Amino acid sequence: MIRPFPIVSVIIVTWNSKAHLSTCLDRLSQQAVSDFEVIIIDNGSTDEALVGLLDRYPKLNLHSEHLESNVGFASANNIGARLAHGKWLVLLNADAFPEPDWLEKLLQAAETNPEYSFFASRQIQAHNPELLDGTGDVYHISGLAWRRHYKLSEKEIGHQIEEVFSPCGAAALFLRDDFLQGGGFDEDYFSYFEDVDLGFRLRLAGKKCLYVPEAVVYHVGSASTGKRSDFSVYYGYRNMIWTFFKNMPSPLIWLFLPIHIVTILFFVLYLSIRGQGKIILKAIVDALRGLPKVIEKRKLIQRNRKIKPSELFRVMSTGLFEPYREFVQRNRMK
């Protein structure tokens, strides 16, 4: 018998993801633990992904909501969080396929490491399982963020449990109360960087994130929006700027602002060469237009900050040329 208030609520946001959703739900049906509910928020899809799901997965404690329009990844997850009943909140992309013991390993890590309140999974590339898709997120002093160990050897890298800056939102575990009290995802972001932004805010509130290598998912990645699309460029860079100005505490924001500006100029040049100069310029202009609202949010965030800037500095990436080495390495592996 399914308990009305399970310990975990798994939220899946889908947007025309029918091709992957069934595989994701199949894997959830095989989990070693069963005390969880699944909440699917369909973001105005036109592929009828929800049709017949309840009949196909009678053993899953499944609830679905179809939204009339695409309100964005951030807003849709927040809707799911408000509907959830579990103590723990799991965010899982429709194109992320967990191993049978994935949820069990996350909960075990949470129980044995109570000083941590949010957790990152080990993501492996679904189409190339020899390579990692990420082992938690890195946040650099420039404002850039990236998935740790992306496209490195799955066999050789990332087998140690350790603290990371934040989890990738494709497969992450949060205390539901922390998620909601922290404001959830910033709905102005629509999509991209919302997980890094939330992780940043939780860190400022004194929370810590743990990477759990035994909690494995296979991730397709960018299945809906495309890795180099104008959509991902626009929202990625606009939201990166907002995250830096909203969350970086003083005096760090003044120390790192020149690096932030140089980084943006570098990508303006690079993306202009790639034919996406207009898109990143629009992202920058819209980011600047939105700064007054961002500054208002900043005031509240910084007023409620519970850690010293030095504590935040400890968990950020500080190598001056690290993001550029990361960028060059990833482009060589395309």
CORBEL-V431745 format. One record per run of one state. SS is the DSSP state (H for helix, E for strand, - for the rest). FROM is the first residue (numbers start at 1). TO is the last residue. If there is no record, write none. Layout:
ss:SS from:FROM to:TO
ss:SS from:FROM to:TO
//
This chain:
ss:- from:1 to:7
ss:E from:8 to:14
ss:- from:15 to:17
ss:H from:18 to:29
ss:- from:30 to:35
ss:E from:36 to:42
ss:- from:43 to:52
ss:H from:53 to:56
ss:- from:57 to:60
ss:E from:61 to:66
ss:- from:67 to:72
ss:H from:73 to:83
ss:- from:84 to:87
ss:E from:88 to:92
ss:- from:93 to:95
ss:E from:96 to:98
ss:- from:99 to:101
ss:H from:102 to:112
ss:- from:113 to:117
ss:E from:118 to:125
ss:- from:126 to:130
ss:E from:131 to:134
ss:- from:135 to:136
ss:E from:137 to:140
ss:- from:141 to:144
ss:E from:145 to:147
ss:- from:148 to:152
ss:E from:153 to:153
ss:- from:154 to:161
ss:E from:162 to:164
ss:- from:165 to:165
ss:E from:166 to:166
ss:- from:167 to:170
ss:E from:171 to:175
ss:H from:176 to:181
ss:- from:182 to:186
ss:H from:187 to:189
ss:- from:190 to:193
ss:H from:194 to:204
ss:- from:205 to:208
ss:E from:209 to:219
ss:- from:220 to:229
ss:H from:230 to:247
ss:- from:248 to:251
ss:H from:252 to:273
ss:- from:274 to:276
ss:H from:277 to:289
ss:- from:290 to:290
ss:H from:291 to:303
ss:- from:304 to:308
ss:H from:309 to:314
ss:- from:315 to:316
ss:E from:317 to:317
ss:- from:318 to:321
ss:H from:322 to:332
ss:- from:333 to:334
//
